[in-house]
Every structure is written in C-alpha cells, then in structure tokens.
Amino acid sequence: MSATAPDTFPIPELAEFIQRRKEGYRPMSGPDTPYAHPIDQTILRTLKSVPFQMAINKALDFIIEFFYTDLLNNSIYVSPRSFPEAYKSLVECSRTLGIAVPRMLAGQADFYAIYTTGTDENAFIFMSTAYSANARPEEVQFVIGHECGHIHNQHVTYRTIVLILIEGVFQIPGALGNTIRLILWPLRQTIGLALQAWSRRAEVTCDRAGLLCCKNLRVAESALVRLLLGFEAAEKVDLDDVLDGMKRAQNSNDFTGLAQLFRSHPNLASRIECLRLFAQSELYYDLSGLPKPPGVQLLDKPTLDRRVENILKEF
C-alpha cells in the first residue's frame, strides 16, 4: 500500500466546502434525503422535536468522553498518508452524498466493526483494523458509504443514544453507572422502543447510501455478510443459501418478531432483502445515475416503500 494518496486523487479542502455553502450550495441532508426510508424520516422528525434536545446533547458529550476517550487517544486518523485507500473511499463517499469529509479513525477493537458516533454537530467514524485488513477495498467503500449515510441523514445523535444510552450505559459498573441509569431510566422507558424501531429503519436508509457509493449490489451483500462472519472469508459461503437458511429459521420461531422489537439492526436476511428491492427500484437508478436496464420493470417509490416496510414491520 502506498504511503501517500495517488497523484490523480484530489484531496478536498474543508474551506472549499464551506465556501460552496456560502455560495448557495445546499446538499440534500437531514431527515429528508431522497433515498431515506419514509418511516426513518417520520420518526426522526418526531425525535428531533422533543423539548430536551439540548439536555440530550450535554449528556452525550459527557458519556462519549467516558466511553471513547481511550479509543480516540489510541487510534490513528485516516488521512491521505495513513490508510490512503480508506481515505480515498471516505472522500468519494462524501462527494457522492454531498457532505463535508468527516473525521475517521482506525484502531484495534474487541469486535469486528465499523460505526459512527458522536452528535450531528461532532461526529466521527471508527473502523476496526481487523475489518480493513480482511475486507476487499470495494466492501470497505460500501461500509464507509453506509456510515457517511448516518451523517448525511443526521442520524448520529440518536444513533449514539441507541448505542450508548439505551445499550452501553447499562454496562457501566459501580456508583457512576447506577447514577447514570437512574437519570436515564425515564428516557429509556418513554422512547426506548421508538428509538429501536427508528434505528432499524435508519440502517436500511444507510445501506442504500452505501449502495449509492459503491454501485454494486453483490459487493454490498458481500460486505454485510463479512460483518457477520468476522475473519472468515465471505467467499466460503453461498449467499442465497445463507439467506434461505435464515428465513427458514425465522419462520419456524414464534419469537422472531418479539425479539426484533429490542434490536437496533434488522437481521442480515432482512437487510439484504430490503437492499435488493432498492436496487430494483426507479429511485436507485435515478439517484445513482446508472443506465436503467432495458426491458426491466423497476419498482416505483410507493411500491418500494410498501414492500420494504412489509419486511421490517413487527408482528
């Protein structure tokens, strides 16, 4: 791997992005991006209208410091000189979605993952070096595009609440953990399930962002499978066979729908099924700029939305 970015690869300046904004450039962002799942948009608007938004941000600032100070101090910033291929993907995804290039770090983690955390005003992407070492570059492009999608859609504040305040904070031991749990218990009880329901649909939205960035459905599917398999090679499994097995397991378990209520991500089979529908839609071809396949009946947006929600809805 080269120590520097390729000569033909232009590195954007943040000042350039800010100047474009002053000149009237307004990328489509927030809870109204054209590719977002409509229920993702509706729930997010409701969440952002709550009167204690400022208090939430202050709580997040404290808890992010608690959880992530060590990670930030022991990770490497992705840049043109460090992890240049990942940085190239980060810039390309940012340009595709029309956002400023976000901070991204790479380092060791206890799990095989890439995620975005922080707040909408102060977000960063973290990628485990285990993932970057084992995934193909085009798969990395998809997952970076997915994470940029969270930033593009202004998911970050509430994604962080799901990941930390709803899940991670209950792992804090001792008196500090008890105090934080007591303070946050009303929030968990009042909007916890709504946050989980929104989060599952936000993941579908961002899978679409990832596909718009990599423009290859099989690559996107392989990237999602690799997240499930960890170090094992995704090429060792037949994707359709895996999905069929997962669907049979879901259909034979009466508690599948109930268990899904408490998950922040749809299961893999559902995510891939939803992404395949998006790849068969007029919306995908309109946004990606790819030529529409001749003689193929593409899904219009109402049909796409209805069929995706039928996959995601709880029962």
ROTOR-861773 format. One line per 2 residues: number of its first residue (from 1); for each residue x, z negated, y of C-alpha. Coordinates in nm, 3 decimals, padded with zeros to 5 digits. Each point is the difference from the previous one (the first is absolute). Layout:
NUM = X,Z,Y; ...
//
This chain:
1 = 00.000,00.000,00.000; 00.134,00.095,00.339
3 = 00.092,-00.278,00.243; -00.172,00.178,00.286
5 = -00.321,00.189,00.051; 00.019,00.377,-00.056
7 = 00.108,00.198,00.306; -00.320,00.202,-00.010
9 = -00.214,-00.313,00.009; -00.093,-00.099,00.357
11 = -00.019,-00.374,00.064; -00.287,-00.084,00.238
13 = 00.040,-00.240,00.289; -00.259,-00.270,00.071
15 = 00.032,00.087,00.370; -00.111,00.354,-00.084
17 = -00.311,-00.132,-00.173; -00.081,-00.232,00.295
19 = 00.043,00.286,00.247; -00.237,00.217,-00.203
21 = -00.256,-00.280,00.014; 00.037,-00.018,00.381
23 = -00.058,00.374,00.016; -00.331,-00.037,-00.176
25 = 00.090,00.035,-00.370; -00.239,-00.216,-00.200
27 = 00.048,00.005,-00.377; -00.318,-00.071,-00.194
29 = 00.052,-00.361,-00.107; -00.182,-00.327,-00.049
31 = -00.321,-00.033,-00.200; -00.102,00.362,00.073
33 = 00.261,00.218,-00.170; -00.161,00.312,-00.145
35 = 00.112,-00.065,-00.358; -00.103,-00.369,-00.022
37 = -00.259,-00.121,-00.248; -00.314,-00.062,00.214
39 = -00.058,-00.353,-00.131; 00.362,-00.083,00.078
41 = -00.078,00.103,00.359; -00.327,-00.193,00.019
43 = 00.137,-00.328,-00.138; 00.315,00.021,00.212
45 = -00.202,00.043,00.320; -00.201,-00.309,-00.094
47 = 00.311,-00.205,-00.077; 00.166,00.101,00.327
49 = -00.308,-00.113,00.195; 00.027,-00.365,-00.110
51 = 00.054,-00.243,00.292; 00.304,-00.170,-00.152
53 = 00.225,00.308,-00.013; 00.263,-00.164,00.226
55 = 00.005,-00.314,-00.212; 00.048,00.215,-00.311
57 = 00.301,00.173,00.156; 00.159,-00.332,00.096
59 = -00.050,-00.136,-00.351; 00.150,00.315,-00.143
61 = 00.305,-00.021,00.224; 00.074,-00.348,-00.138
63 = -00.068,00.081,-00.364; 00.193,00.329,00.008
65 = 00.301,-00.195,00.124; -00.048,-00.248,-00.286
67 = -00.030,00.267,-00.268; 00.228,00.274,00.124
69 = 00.289,-00.145,00.201; 00.227,-00.008,-00.304
71 = -00.106,00.352,-00.100; 00.067,00.139,00.348
73 = 00.337,-00.171,00.021; 00.110,00.134,-00.340
75 = -00.124,00.358,00.009; 00.145,00.323,00.135
77 = -00.173,00.207,00.263; -00.074,00.351,-00.120
79 = 00.171,00.237,00.244; 00.173,00.339,00.018
81 = 00.317,-00.163,-00.137; -00.152,-00.247,-00.248
83 = -00.244,00.144,-00.255; -00.008,00.334,00.189
85 = -00.235,00.169,-00.250; -00.257,-00.278,00.037
87 = 00.044,00.014,00.378; -00.057,00.376,-00.005
89 = -00.325,-00.058,-00.192; -00.100,-00.276,00.244
91 = 00.046,00.232,00.299; -00.181,00.290,-00.167
93 = -00.296,-00.220,-00.096; -00.015,-00.146,00.352
95 = -00.009,00.348,00.148; -00.265,00.117,-00.245
97 = -00.228,-00.289,00.094; 00.090,-00.005,00.371
99 = 00.144,-00.352,00.028; 00.323,-00.140,00.140
101 = 00.264,-00.048,-00.271; -00.049,-00.358,-00.124
103 = 00.264,-00.251,-00.108; 00.085,00.019,-00.368
105 = 00.225,-00.228,-00.204; 00.138,00.020,-00.352
107 = 00.118,-00.287,-00.216; -00.035,-00.190,-00.322
109 = -00.336,-00.143,-00.096; -00.146,-00.192,-00.292
111 = -00.242,00.287,-00.057; 00.009,00.379,-00.006
113 = -00.179,00.086,00.319; -00.025,00.151,00.344
115 = -00.235,-00.150,00.257; -00.080,-00.034,00.371
117 = -00.048,-00.334,00.173; -00.007,-00.158,00.344
119 = -00.267,00.077,00.257; -00.125,00.326,00.149
121 = 00.223,-00.069,00.301; 00.307,-00.101,-00.204
123 = 00.011,00.155,-00.346; 00.278,00.080,-00.243
125 = 00.023,00.172,-00.338; 00.201,-00.156,-00.282
127 = 00.121,00.200,-00.302; 00.165,-00.162,-00.300
129 = 00.329,00.166,-00.092; -00.116,-00.001,-00.362
131 = -00.278,00.239,00.096; 00.217,00.229,00.212
133 = 00.265,00.016,-00.275; -00.245,00.101,-00.274
135 = -00.259,00.213,00.180; 00.049,00.366,00.072
137 = 00.041,00.089,00.372; -00.339,00.170,00.011
139 = -00.164,-00.315,-00.146; 00.169,-00.208,00.268
141 = -00.147,00.244,00.255; -00.350,-00.074,-00.133
143 = 00.034,-00.379,00.008; 00.159,00.003,00.346
145 = -00.286,00.222,00.116; -00.244,-00.250,-00.152
147 = 00.162,-00.286,00.193; 00.008,00.202,00.322
149 = -00.371,00.052,-00.061; -00.056,-00.376,00.033
151 = 00.171,00.012,00.340; -00.185,00.317,00.103
153 = -00.337,-00.156,-00.083; 00.084,-00.337,00.159
155 = -00.040,-00.180,-00.331; 00.309,-00.216,00.033
157 = -00.142,-00.319,00.149; -00.278,-00.028,-00.255
159 = 00.215,00.125,-00.288; 00.236,-00.286,00.079
161 = -00.291,-00.243,00.000; -00.096,00.124,-00.345
163 = 00.354,-00.017,-00.136; 00.098,-00.334,00.153
165 = -00.289,-00.201,00.136; -00.236,00.083,-00.286
167 = 00.253,00.014,-00.284; 00.355,-00.105,00.082
169 = -00.073,-00.304,00.215; -00.145,-00.182,-00.299
171 = 00.345,00.005,-00.157; 00.156,-00.212,00.277
173 = 00.083,-00.342,-00.146; -00.015,-00.346,00.154
175 = -00.156,-00.139,00.315; 00.054,00.320,00.200
177 = -00.189,00.204,-00.257; -00.284,-00.253,-00.008
179 = -00.029,00.005,00.379; -00.002,00.380,00.022
181 = -00.254,00.025,-00.283; -00.229,-00.246,00.179
183 = 00.019,00.198,00.323; -00.059,00.335,-00.168
185 = -00.267,-00.105,-00.251; -00.295,00.099,00.229
187 = 00.154,00.344,00.054; 00.046,00.048,-00.375
189 = -00.357,-00.103,-00.072; -00.165,00.205,00.274
191 = 00.182,00.333,-00.013; 00.216,-00.023,-00.313
193 = -00.213,00.227,-00.221; -00.063,00.238,00.291
195 = 00.375,00.025,00.052; 00.055,00.080,-00.366
197 = -00.276,00.265,00.004; 00.149,00.154,00.313
199 = 00.354,-00.014,-00.143; -00.096,00.202,-00.308
201 = -00.142,00.274,00.218; 00.296,-00.019,00.236
203 = 00.224,00.078,-00.299; -00.206,00.314,-00.070
205 = 00.040,00.102,00.365; 00.377,-00.044,-00.018
207 = 00.035,00.182,-00.332; -00.150,00.291,00.193
209 = 00.261,-00.046,00.274; 00.271,00.008,-00.266
211 = -00.137,00.322,-00.146; -00.017,00.159,00.345
213 = 00.369,-00.087,00.038; 00.125,00.123,-00.339
215 = -00.262,00.276,-00.053; 00.031,-00.013,-00.379
217 = -00.266,-00.172,-00.210; 00.213,-00.030,-00.314
219 = 00.278,-00.165,00.199; -00.250,-00.245,00.148
221 = -00.137,-00.084,-00.344; 00.350,-00.045,-00.141
223 = 00.092,-00.232,00.290; -00.302,-00.220,-00.068
225 = 00.076,-00.013,-00.373; 00.361,-00.098,00.073
227 = -00.120,-00.297,00.206; -00.186,-00.117,-00.312
229 = 00.282,00.070,-00.247; 00.285,-00.147,00.203
231 = 00.339,00.104,-00.135; -00.144,00.208,-00.284
233 = 00.000,00.375,00.057; -00.338,00.139,00.102
235 = 00.087,00.317,-00.193; -00.035,-00.191,-00.328
237 = -00.378,-00.026,00.032; -00.274,00.259,00.002
239 = -00.200,-00.072,00.314; -00.335,00.126,-00.126
241 = 00.041,-00.204,-00.320; 00.078,-00.312,00.205
243 = -00.306,00.051,00.221; -00.228,00.058,-00.298
245 = 00.123,-00.323,-00.159; -00.056,-00.195,00.322
247 = -00.353,00.135,00.036; -00.084,-00.092,-00.359
249 = 00.130,-00.352,00.060; -00.206,-00.033,00.317
251 = -00.318,00.126,-00.162; 00.036,-00.241,-00.293
253 = 00.047,-00.309,00.221; -00.310,-00.153,00.162
255 = 00.214,-00.193,00.250; 00.182,00.303,00.148
257 = -00.229,00.019,00.305; 00.014,-00.375,00.063
259 = 00.379,-00.007,-00.025; 00.024,00.289,00.247
261 = -00.174,-00.211,00.267; 00.310,-00.219,00.028
263 = 00.261,00.279,00.005; 00.169,00.139,00.310
265 = 00.074,00.335,-00.172; -00.217,00.225,-00.216
267 = 00.129,00.042,-00.354; 00.232,00.295,-00.064
269 = -00.261,00.216,-00.172; -00.240,-00.036,00.293
271 = 00.270,00.074,00.257; 00.106,00.319,-00.174
273 = -00.358,00.112,-00.054; -00.074,-00.053,00.372
275 = 00.317,00.186,00.100; -00.086,00.294,-00.224
277 = -00.338,00.029,00.172; 00.170,00.003,00.341
279 = 00.236,00.273,-00.123; -00.307,00.206,-00.096
281 = -00.164,-00.038,00.342; -00.032,00.219,00.307
283 = 00.128,-00.297,00.201; 00.335,-00.001,-00.181
285 = 00.065,00.368,00.060; -00.115,-00.020,00.361
287 = 00.239,-00.290,00.073; 00.296,00.108,-00.213
289 = 00.009,00.358,00.129; 00.038,00.130,-00.355
291 = -00.180,00.326,-00.084; -00.332,-00.058,-00.172
293 = 00.003,00.117,-00.363; -00.203,00.320,-00.038
295 = -00.315,-00.016,-00.207; -00.003,-00.383,-00.016
297 = -00.303,-00.198,00.119; 00.146,-00.285,00.205
299 = -00.183,-00.328,00.064; -00.153,-00.045,00.342
301 = 00.055,-00.337,00.169; -00.340,-00.159,-00.080
303 = 00.045,00.087,-00.369; 00.358,-00.129,00.005
305 = -00.106,-00.329,00.161; -00.288,-00.050,-00.244
307 = 00.204,00.072,-00.313; 00.292,-00.219,00.111
309 = -00.230,-00.290,00.080; -00.167,00.033,-00.339
311 = 00.342,-00.062,-00.153; 00.080,-00.298,00.224
313 = -00.333,-00.179,00.020; -00.032,-00.336,-00.173
315 = -00.267,-00.056,-00.265
//
